[in-house]
């Protein structure tokens, strides 16, 4: 479908096959009372612009791909199977929860600009495949909060960057690749859970930028573990 503005206040579902919500100038608004659902075997694609304060829900075997410019507002949630934030520009304000699988990025893109909290609930999985998590302005304004038994997976294809962001981990951070996780501008990882490295990755400060580019910290009150995966030796380097 295509429209200047489509507001979903109830149920918007793709029960099978492929459905695309498109047009470069269109806006799809998922209101707080709205639920967007991809059924088993269905693929639901969003292009254009997406404003979300409601729920995205994916049944087993379904898939939602968001290549739209996305504004995630307080109360938005991702439940069930896999939702992918692909290309486009993404902003987040307020508190957005993940109880299903939320994937972000491919080949180093995109970036989520955080002015609130992305909370990964128990049983939820936030998979960071590439791109950046960036706070607003010069102060730390963004938080990734991983609850007990929540999972954040870092599996970047072309580098991951944390800027002005605090990652608080009470669950699991699984770093499964051999890329570089760059941190700067007061980015912090506060680990009270389990930080598990499976690959030969590097944790490093940003090497260039405006003043403050290389300022970052890793505070560990939990457990840091290395586990061999496939042909890697799990030789994690922290600069």
Secondary structure, 3 states (H helix, E strand, C coil): CCCCEEEECCEEEECCEEEEECCCCCEEEECCCCEEEECCCEEEEECCEEEECCEEEEEEEEEEEECCEEEECCCCEEEEEEEEECCCCEEEEEEEEECCEEEECECCECEEEEEEEEEECCCCEEEECCEEEEECCCCCCEEEEECCCCEEEECCCCCEEEECEEEEECCEEEECCCCEEEEECCEEEEECCEEEECCCCEEEECCCCCCCCCCEEEEECCEEEECCCCCCCCCCEEC
